[in-house]
Amino acid sequence: MKITVAALLILSSLLLSACRGEKKKVEKREWSDNHSVDYNQEINEREQIQIKLFLAHYSYLKMTLAESGLRYMIYKQGPAGELAKSGQTAIIKVKVETLDGVVRYETEADKTESLAIDKSEKESGIHEALKYMKVGDRAKLILPSYLGHGILGDRQTIPPQAILYIDLELISLK
């Protein structure tokens, strides 16, 4: 089938005329603190539904719900000792996934990470969880986005509004 220049001109003029319609006026609204609160509440409600569905599917996860919204389960107990405290330096291994099972980052097998509890850039949910742990403990965590990387993600591997599923090991404290 051969298309002529005339046919192309007619077709393009039809497409252009079809796309020209009355422009709708966009109503401009002012953003308020109430809008921000409503938006954040809506995000939180959606995330809580996702978390509940995840936990229903993985019923072996018997998580404790902290007041902040952090869910955690210590699945391997270390030797008796004191709970980690704010200001201590924790030596950890961590594996961070999203609820869809995609590993977003992980401590290399033969390495550890160091962080000052409540004084570093790590996810705030990890700082909180460490204070429920003793040296040698391993825990599973679920962090709603506001305890992880929030609305924007980390702009590298963590997507916006990501709920994080974390495996955390507390190796030592200084």
Phi, psi and omega in degrees: 000127182255128179258129182272164178299320180298318180296320178296320179295317180295315180299315181293323178292325176295317179296317180295318181290328178291329181281343180273113177222183177291133177281133179276140175283132178266125180283125181271127180245147176274137179273137182234172176300324179297322177298318180297316180297313179300316181298313180295322178295321179296316177300314181298317179299316178297318180295321179297323176295314179300317181295316180297320177295318178300312181292329176294323179288320180253069188295344178287346178279105180260085188269146172267136179261115177279162181301329182287342185108351175294136171247134182214154177214117176276111185258351174220120181272135173276182176296160180304144180180188181269153175291148176297151182232157175304137179095338177287157174263123181259135172258120189226165164235140184217144173231123184246124177235162166266167185298342178278004176089003179279123177285121182267322169196160185205141174297135179301148188308316185259017182234171175227170175240151180241136175212142176276118185298127182069010183224026179224176184278356181301159180309135183298330178296328177291318177302314180297314182299321180302327181286355173260002189244156173245162178304132180095346179289148170235139184222152170257137181231149167235121181249117169300161186304326182290345174260358180248256183244008171069203186295326186266345188075195180259004179065016176228286184245339180263120180288165177302145177051039182276132170274130185255139175245116192237140170251120187235132176238127176264107186276313178201167178231144175237000000 
